[in-house]
Amino acid sequence: MPLRRSHQPATRVFTPPRDVEALEQVLIAFDRGVADEHEARVVMTDTLVSVLGLTYGSRWVRHADGTFRLLYETGELVGRLPGGDVALEPKAFPSSMLSRAVTGRCAVVERDEGDQATPTADCLRWRAAHQAGARAAAIVPIFGTDGAVQAVMEFFGTATMPRFDDDKWTAIARIASLARRQAVAAVELRHSLEDRVAVTSVVSRISGAGTVDAAIRVALDAVRESFGWSYGSFWALDEQEQLLRFSVESGSAGEEFRAVTLSASFAEGVGLSGRAWRARDLVFVPDLAQVTDCVRAPAAQRAGVKSGVCFPILDGQRMLGTMDFFVTETIELSESRAAALATSSSWCRSGWPCWRGRPRTRRRRPPCCRPWPRCARPPTTPAGSPRRRSPAPPRCRPTSTAWPRPRPPSTTSSRSSLASPARRTCSP
């Protein structure tokens, strides 16, 4: 009798979750090292999107005013979702996914339940992603050392989204955040050491300048090369018109950006240089395109110029000009780097009187560095007269022995007798 197989229904293919594999790849990426906090965000977002097979991933960071700004995005939906160029306030859209994740302090996952999108009317980005083909969305909060939500990760996918809102993924996100903090701490330590070397290089190069023109050129080159900036320029103050005008440049950021720079001028409070003039302190912007009152912002955006820093050059309370530096990538200015740049700018200010031909104010030496008083030196004698030796200072000498020495043990007595210390008297 032939064997017959009974018909069995087709079984669904079980796809195991790749949560542990994603965590492993994140830890491996952090172990290779990162350059700064921004690169740590990029590495973590790219790794999760690649390993989990997602369509889109982004990173929103919380600023001091409580709003969240998009700092990085990757995937097929880049540039196709609304709200990427504005600051999002969670309280303005209480039913949005970002607001629910921030206020609830937990991950929020939405899935397509049919032909229509999930009823989240205020979440414009999820609706736009669904129209573009996404069928699942997730917002995962990232907590800082103080326990507050400092950033959120946003994901969209065309297939099933991982269960970011369960306890397992919460633990995985916590482990990944701890690894990111350790990688960033190692970077900050390395940057702190590099900043010290950079300040030393800037000080040594600026100290050798002899004129104003040479000092400006040396200062621009030294700060740009030591701190890794792509372009730097000095803006001198026109005291008659009270405008900052271009004077000297160092490096290159494209011909279009250079042409706009040569013809630009800034009043107090206008543009990056004008803000440093008004504040009379160092000013940093993560993206020059966001400085809307700067005439160089459109050219900078087209040339790929991103972050910039500017500090004033003062002669006492008198404004002389500003120095600004730019880089072609978005960076974050750490406290160590800001302090190093402030130290470099202070050295430029302190050297300005000498470059203009005026002597610096002579500082009084501290007591430990002052010479011996005149009374402690040998007395001087007129020329031709024999030099008399100064009387020797009084010294102490013992009345009996120089130092108590142990006597040999006596044969008649078992008790060891040690000579008592001799009394010391001072004689001239």
Secondary structure, DSSP 8 states (H G I E B T S, - for coil): ------------------HHHHHHHHHHHHHT--SSHHHHHHHHHHHHHHHHT-SEEEEEEE-TTS-EEEEEEEETTTT-STTTTS-B-GGGSTTSHHHHHHHHTS-EEEE--SSS--S-TT-HHHHHHHHTT--EEEEEEEE-TTSSEEEEEEEEESS----TTSHHHHHHHHHHHHHHHHHHHHHHHHHHHHHHHHHHHHHHHHHT--SHHHHHHHHHHHHHHHHT-SEEEEEEEETTTTEEEEEEEEE-S-HHHHHHHHH-EE-TTSHHHHHHHHHTS-EEES-GGG-TT-TTHHHHHHHT---EEEEEEEETTEEEEEEEEE-SS-----HHHHHHHHHHHHHHHHHHHHHTT---------GGGS---GGGS-----TTS---------EEEESS-SS--B----SS-SS--B-----EEEE-
